[in-house]
Amino acid sequence: MGKNNAVYTFKKKENYVLKAEKTGCKTTTVVPTKTFDPTTLLGVLVDWGIISILVVDGAATGSWQKFNQTNFVIDPDC
């Protein structure tokens, strides 16, 4: 993503592996984890969740999951 500092916006449907590498140092790897986003259940009020939760949130956008952590500071192990 970049050298020194990097800013990136995660897409909920994708999975990521973050690495910090530096010559002469040990690489640090972090895998961001996801959990169920309870706001998805509001789709039950719209159409009993059939289209809004299963099709839109689940299959199309993946928005029924959210990342547990939104900011990461990763340094190589020197």
Stockholm file with secondary structure:
# STOCKHOLM 1.0

chainA/1-78         MGKNNAVYTFKKKENYVLKAEKTGCKTTTVVPTKTFDPTTLLGVLVDWGIISILVVDGAATGSWQKFNQTNFVIDPDC
#=GR chainA/1-78 SS CCSSCCCCCCCTTSCCCEEECCTTSBCEEECCCEEECGGGGGHHHHHTTIIIIIIIIIIIICTTEEESCSCCCCCCBC
#=GC SS_cons        CCSSCCCCCCCTTSCCCEEECCTTSBCEEECCCEEECGGGGGHHHHHTTIIIIIIIIIIIICTTEEESCSCCCCCCBC
//
